[in-house]
Amino acid sequence: MGYTVCTEHGIDHVIDGAPVNLTHRATNGFRREDDGWRLVLHHTDASLA
């Protein structure tokens, strides 16, 4: 098992089309399988990163 903790950045567009910058904390969990690593968990937290 392995994991990463990171910050994700993106742009969202609200109904009126104005772009909104987003920053989230993210955690990714991975499981090792015979043919490589598989992403088994992706979680983001809307609090400020």
Buried (B, 14 or more C-beta within 10 A) or exposed (E): EEEEEEEEEEEEEEEEEEEEEEEBBBEBBBEEEEEEEEEEEEEBEEEEB
